[in-house]
Amino acid sequence: MTSNMTARNDATTTAGGDMAERLPSLSPNELRIAKEKAEWAEGMLDFYLPGMTHEMDEQGLLLQVVSGDTVRFISVVDHIGSLTAAAMVKASFEEAGVAVEMDPFTVLIPYERLMEQTESLADDEFVAGNDPLGMEVA
């Protein structure tokens, strides 16, 4: 079962090839906005310690700080909105002089399967954040 699961995951994550090539070209306005966010990119590296992650749930991105001058994309949802957001975030970091790692680290999350899973979880009592087995913090 493990090898079957690995094969399925590998097929999902490597479909389409090079992650950086999947990112759309940004319009001049999108590029301008991304470059204006360079201060945010620098602040993220100042805030997080190496190894820590930054979730951008609404954009479908998960980032990890590798060092004081390098950030890595851990996952990106395979949807034009998320891919555009990834391109803009990448441009923000590059404007700030931060190295960006994508390939071979980034996992491309299939949008359709994510939506199916989200719909399934919405009908289940174990929705994220409402797990009755999770620890309650006072």
C-alpha positions in Angstrom: 0.0 0.0 0.0 2.8 2.4 0.8 4.4 2.1 -2.7 1.0 2.6 -4.3 0.4 5.8 -2.2 3.9 7.0 -3.1 3.3 6.4 -6.8 0.0 8.3 -6.7 1.6 11.2 -4.8 4.6 11.4 -7.1 2.3 11.5 -10.1 0.3 14.3 -8.6 3.3 16.4 -7.6 5.4 16.0 -10.7 2.6 16.4 -13.3 3.3 19.4 -15.4 7.0 19.5 -14.8 9.0 22.5 -13.5 7.1 24.5 -10.9 8.7 27.8 -11.8 7.6 27.3 -15.4 3.9 26.8 -14.3 3.8 30.3 -12.8 2.0 32.8 -15.1 3.6 36.0 -16.4 2.5 38.9 -14.3 0.9 42.0 -15.8 2.7 45.3 -15.3 0.2 46.2 -12.6 0.6 42.8 -10.8 4.4 43.2 -10.9 4.2 46.7 -9.5 2.0 45.6 -6.6 4.4 42.6 -5.9 7.4 44.9 -5.9 5.6 47.2 -3.4 5.3 44.3 -1.0 9.1 43.9 -0.7 9.0 45.3 2.8 6.5 42.6 3.7 8.9 40.0 2.3 11.8 41.3 4.4 9.6 41.5 7.5 8.6 37.8 7.1 12.2 36.8 7.1 12.8 39.0 10.2 9.8 37.5 12.0 10.2 33.7 11.3 13.1 31.6 12.4 14.7 29.2 9.8 12.5 26.1 9.4 9.3 27.9 10.4 6.4 28.1 7.9 4.0 30.8 6.9 0.6 29.7 5.7 -1.2 31.9 3.1 -4.5 29.9 3.1 -6.6 32.3 1.1 -3.9 32.3 -1.6 -3.3 28.5 -1.4 0.4 28.9 -0.6 2.6 27.4 2.1 6.1 29.0 2.6 9.1 28.1 4.7 11.9 30.3 5.8 15.2 28.5 5.0 17.6 31.1 6.2 17.9 34.9 6.7 18.0 35.3 2.9 16.2 32.3 1.5 12.5 31.3 1.4 11.0 28.1 0.0 7.6 27.3 -1.5 6.4 24.1 0.2 3.1 23.9 -1.6 0.9 25.7 -4.1 -2.7 24.9 -5.1 -2.9 24.1 -8.8 -5.3 27.0 -9.6 -4.7 30.1 -11.6 -5.4 32.3 -8.6 -2.9 30.5 -6.4 -0.3 30.3 -9.2 -0.6 34.0 -9.8 -0.3 34.7 -6.1 2.8 32.5 -6.0 4.3 34.5 -8.9 3.6 37.7 -7.1 5.0 36.5 -3.8 8.1 35.3 -5.7 8.5 38.7 -7.2 8.1 40.4 -3.8 10.9 38.3 -2.3 13.2 38.8 -5.4 12.6 42.6 -5.1 13.7 42.3 -1.5 16.9 40.4 -2.5 15.6 37.2 -1.0 16.4 33.9 -2.8 13.4 31.8 -3.6 13.5 28.0 -3.8 10.8 26.2 -5.7 12.0 23.2 -7.6 12.3 20.4 -6.6 10.7 21.3 -3.2 7.3 22.6 -4.1 4.3 20.2 -4.1 1.5 21.2 -6.5 -1.8 20.5 -4.8 -4.6 19.3 -7.2 -7.3 21.9 -7.0 -10.2 19.5 -7.8 -9.2 16.9 -5.2 -8.7 19.7 -2.6 -12.3 21.0 -3.3 -13.7 17.4 -3.1 -11.9 16.9 0.2 -13.1 20.3 1.6 -16.7 19.5 0.6 -16.4 16.1 2.3 -15.0 17.7 5.5 -17.7 20.3 5.6 -20.2 17.5 6.1 -18.1 15.8 8.8 -18.0 16.8 12.4 -14.1 16.8 12.3 -13.8 20.0 10.4 -10.4 21.7 10.9 -10.4 23.7 14.1 -13.3 21.7 15.5 -11.5 18.4 16.1 -13.0 17.1 19.4 -9.8 15.1 19.9 -7.6 18.2 19.7 -6.1 19.8 22.8 -8.1 22.7 24.3 -6.0 25.6 25.4 -7.2 28.0 28.1 
